[in-house]
Amino acid sequence: MIAWEQVRQGQARLLDLRTELERRRYGWPPGIPRVSLTPHIAWPGAANTIYLCQHANRPKLTAWRGAAEVAGGWPAWQAADLPIEHPTTT
């Protein structure tokens, strides 16, 4: 997936718009912070910002400032067999 390669090479910043419940249930990309959608609608960041959500709907609200999204959302991330961290159970 192109988004992950850009993040790994330092060319883009990936932000996770999914809820904590979604992250706990499905996992998350390693080292990628979860952010709230509301402030990112007003100021999505630079054009090299890529947003990830569960179904690729929420990031569309940030596109007006040139931000990108992971096409297909979390299911596409999983299907591409990209790295996923899961919560530890203790």
Residue, then its C-alpha position, 0 to 999 in steps of 0.5 A: m500500500i502506497a500510504w504505508e510506504q510514504v509513512r515509512q519513508g518519512q514522506a507522509r504522516l498517517l493519522d488514525l480517525r477511528t474510535e478507541l473501540e475500533r482500535r481495540r477491536y481491530g488493532w492499529p498501524p504501529g506507532i500511528p496516533r489516534v486523533s479526533l475528527t472534529p479539529h481535523i475537519a477545520w485544519p486537516g494538516a498538510a497535503n502529506t497528511i493521510y487519514l485512516c478510518q474504519h470505512a474510508n468515510r470520515p477522511k472525506l471531510t478533510a480532503w478540502r485541504g489536500a489531505a489524503e485517505v487510505a482508500g478502502g479504510w481499515p479493511a483495505w489495510q488488513a487485506a494488504d497485509l500491512p503491520i497491525e498492533h493489537p492491545t495486550t491482554t493482561 
